[in-house]
Amino acid sequence: MALGKDTLNTRRQLTVNGKTYDYYSLEEASKTLGDISRLPFSLKVLLENLLRFEDDRTVKVDDIKAMAGWLKDRTSDSEIAYRPARVLMQDFTGVPAVVDLAAMRQAMVEMGGDPKKINPLSPVDLVIDHSVMVDSFGGADSFQKNVDLEFDRNGERYSFLRWGQTAFDNFRVVPPGTGICHQVNIENLAQVVWTKEENGATIAYPDTLVGTDSHTTMVNGLSVLGWGVGGIEAEAAMLGQPVSMVIPEVVGMKLTGKMKEGTTATDLVLTVTEILRAHGVVGKFVEFYGAGLDNLTLADQATIANMAPEYGATCGFFPIDEETIRYLNFTSRDADRVALVEAYARAQGMWRDTNTPDPVFTSSLELDLSTVEPSLAGPKRPQDRISLSNLAPKSIELINEALGDKAGDKSPVEGKDYELSNGDVMIAAITSCTNTSNPSVLIGAGLVAKKAVELGLTSKPWVKTSLAPGSQVVTDYLEKAGLQDYLNQIGFDLVGYGCTTCIGNSGPLADEHIAAIDNKELQVAAVLSGNRNFEGRVSPQTRLNYLASPPLVVAYALAGNVTIDLLNDPIGQGKDGQDVYLKDIWPTSQEIQEIANVSLSPEMFKARYENVFEGPQQWKEIETATGLTYDWNDQSTYVQYPPFFEGMSREAGDLSDITGARPLLVLADNITTDHISPAGAIKADSPGGEYLTSHQVRPIDFNSYGSRRGNHEVMMRGTFANIRIKNEMVPGTEGGFSKYKGEVMPVYDAAMKYIDDGTPLVVFGGKEYGMGSSRDWAAKGTRLLGVKAVIVESFERIHRSNLVFMGVLPLVFKDGVTRETLGITGDETIDISGVEKGITPGMDVDCHISRPDGSVENIKLTCRIDTADEVEYFRHGGILHYVLRNLIHDAA
């Protein structure tokens, strides 16, 4: 998009290392706007964005003044149009986005338009990182076996992505086996200050992005403002649409002091997550400040920024400082770029040092780093921190609650000389993204393994161990340090580079272990170094899922059970028969730093990223289609032409009220996008499994829901199919069940019957509906099941916007009213009126609840269509319909 009008006359020049750059000066803007020096750094980035894109239509001078005016009240209800510099995708969310772009090209042709109009206008990087699964583990050949399986399973998807790589401009693909998108982003793709050529000038501006993974926020640790959005919103950003948002509140978190010996960045981020989630930061920016930043590495900052979705914030931002420059140099960034970053940040008042006055925040919290203690989080939410000293009694309490007098049961394992017990660790995974970007915790894990091997310890035989780093550089420094060999000896061999256990790609447990668990309904555990542990996510068998630092993951693999008190009980017996304790194998900070100093180098990053887009030979040999439009294959079970644009007209239709709707699900608090649109295994007896079986796909080849997001037939059958979801309409059941005319059946089957009847559907829920990963299919599947409205107490940010973008009405109860106070059972008929007269942001609508006994209750609901742009998207039936119609009219 062309740069703006610059009414405030802020465009200036900056010369760095003999090169001249144009930029939009905040200092010049302050001459009109007043002193903005203490505006939070993250809002300075947004302000610069508005200055650069002022066009008197989407961005007006009043919007710019509203940003500066934020300082007065430290909050705002002003809506702004923000345009990120680029878009980042991973393949689970990227494939359906490319499917949608291909479908839009097809629809454009069918409506007589030019398919070339459907093309990314902003740079897009898609990193294939979510498809590797831990099928093979604990062996030197595990990595190659998993890679071979990955290419075998995903040939159709990868062929489709290779088509997209050639068919679309401004679209790059990082092939499989390179690393996880967030770590590739922070180590290579991110530039901190971006540049583009326009009309003979080089424009410099902050590197910003949106990503189709909620943990896009990790790059905030490198002072790059970015957050996760739904795939639909990312597609719109690619196509030139601004991200519409209300100027956010900014919560400052002041860090002081220094981490004490024996604690890790993981312990810190779990503590931060607990504090911020309790404070309440949903929909807000969080910005870190204070002298404690001087005692954190950039990798530590990235660890904290990564988990912004877990503490509920839009982002967790760190300002540019000396550590930023050190990291850019260390990761072998271009010298001129690094010089530009520092010069630009200083010129724009975006540089932090000890002399920088604290910004002004909406509210502030403080954390003394020296108070952080060794911690885990779980068993099913990342914000539920448990100190290491309390994990054993907490686990015992949970097991007793679940099993009562059966808590002491043991189950024999067929063909093995051991039994399984409650609390046994079945999965110990050092998995990407939160922690594997942080050398200190990975070297720490390697040292724990080294000391354990030297003392004669090994992992328990029932533990499925895995190491899935976020980039190939991790392997380089672990091998150079001589630590990978020790990790291998206790089962932590390399299994792949990508997001594995954290998203449910943990692979199956051994059949004999599953049988033993099921035999006694054991409450068994997983310990992983990821960021998500929601119910049913990690593995169908593990009920207790704990997030932990990589060194603790290794320790629990050695101990084998979470009811062991690691601080006081022995982990095991060494080769001399003596008890070995955690303190005997835990490394010191000095040991870790000494190894880091000699094992990591800029040359490693340069070598690994020189040819980052080429990929392995298997990638290069994939056959793919050519042409502007995709040649859809009706027989494919991975990629299908979605029905969203079928019968689409050139003009938007009229809005209508919802009449005669029936509830499809009535759900409790904290329903995640995992519950709505699972990414795990596809069960053979589920609607999704039955569909694949009918298409001659063997269960062994089902792959995962996430890998099949390009096929709406699979995904709509998987919507609300999570094995742990509980529909209050069907008491006593667990899993994706609903009712149709009193008969209990899978949610998909009930929805199809209602669609055949012409009956609209609604979903009821509680607080924080839609928390978790930014899965567009949670909204797409909801729409395809015929759901017209979702009525809850509160929404998580991304899912609410995704519902709007798919033409589903998000509604919120008034204070004090819930599905429980209303006594919703699922037998009601729901009418929602006030929509067809026209929608305004935040308006009230009338809801009429008709019960089987003939009684009627009328309530008001708040419509959570929050901005004028969202009104337009909803009026058109979705954001992609809006974009497509605009492109057709622009060409007319």
Sequence and secondary structure as in RCSB ss.txt:
>XXXX:A:sequence
MALGKDTLNTRRQLTVNGKTYDYYSLEEASKTLGDISRLPFSLKVLLENLLRFEDDRTVKVDDIKAMAGWLKDRT
SDSEIAYRPARVLMQDFTGVPAVVDLAAMRQAMVEMGGDPKKINPLSPVDLVIDHSVMVDSFGGADSFQKNVDLE
FDRNGERYSFLRWGQTAFDNFRVVPPGTGICHQVNIENLAQVVWTKEENGATIAYPDTLVGTDSHTTMVNGLSVL
GWGVGGIEAEAAMLGQPVSMVIPEVVGMKLTGKMKEGTTATDLVLTVTEILRAHGVVGKFVEFYGAGLDNLTLAD
QATIANMAPEYGATCGFFPIDEETIRYLNFTSRDADRVALVEAYARAQGMWRDTNTPDPVFTSSLELDLSTVEPS
LAGPKRPQDRISLSNLAPKSIELINEALGDKAGDKSPVEGKDYELSNGDVMIAAITSCTNTSNPSVLIGAGLVAK
KAVELGLTSKPWVKTSLAPGSQVVTDYLEKAGLQDYLNQIGFDLVGYGCTTCIGNSGPLADEHIAAIDNKELQVA
AVLSGNRNFEGRVSPQTRLNYLASPPLVVAYALAGNVTIDLLNDPIGQGKDGQDVYLKDIWPTSQEIQEIANVSL
SPEMFKARYENVFEGPQQWKEIETATGLTYDWNDQSTYVQYPPFFEGMSREAGDLSDITGARPLLVLADNITTDH
ISPAGAIKADSPGGEYLTSHQVRPIDFNSYGSRRGNHEVMMRGTFANIRIKNEMVPGTEGGFSKYKGEVMPVYDA
AMKYIDDGTPLVVFGGKEYGMGSSRDWAAKGTRLLGVKAVIVESFERIHRSNLVFMGVLPLVFKDGVTRETLGIT
GDETIDISGVEKGITPGMDVDCHISRPDGSVENIKLTCRIDTADEVEYFRHGGILHYVLRNLIHDAA
>XXXX:A:secstr
      TT  EEEEEETTEEEEEE HHHHHHHH   TTS HHHHHHHHHHHHH  SSSS HHHHHHHHHHHHHS 
   EEEE  SEEEEEHHHHHHHHHHHHHHHHHHHHTT  GGGSS SS EEEE  S    SS SSTTHHHHHHHHH
HHHTHHHHHHHHHHHHHSTTEEEE TTSB HHHHIIIII  SEEEEEETTEEEEEE EEEESSGGGGGGGGGT E
EEE  HHHHHHHHTT  EEEE   EEEEEEES   TT  HHHHHHHHHHHHHHH  TTSEEEEESGGGGGS HHH
HHHHHHTHHHHT SEEE  B HHHHHHHHHTT  HHHHHHHHHHHHHTT B  TTS     SEEEEEEGGG   E
EE SS TT EEEHHHHHHHHHHHHHHHHGGGTT EEE TTSS EEETTBEEEEEEESSSSTT HHHHHHHHHHHH
HHHHHT    TT EEEEE SBHHHHHHHHHTT HHHHHHTT  B  SS  GGGT S    HHHHHHHHHHT  EE
EEESSS   TTTS SSEEEEEE  HHHHHHHHHH BTTS TTTS SEE TTS EE HHHH   HHHHHHHHHHH 
 HHHHHHHHTTTTT  HHHHT     SSS    TT SS    GGGTT  SS      EEEEEEEEE  S  BHHH
HS  SB  TTSHHHHHHHHTT  GGG  BTGGGTT HHHHHHHTT  TT   TTSTT  SSEEEETTEEEEHHHH
HHHHHHHT  EEEE  TTBTBSS  HHHHHHHHHTTEEEEEES B HHHHHHHHHTT EEEEE TT  TTTTT  
S  EEEEESSTT   TT EEEEEEE TTS EEEEEEEE   SHHHHHHHHTTSHHHHHHHHHHHHH 
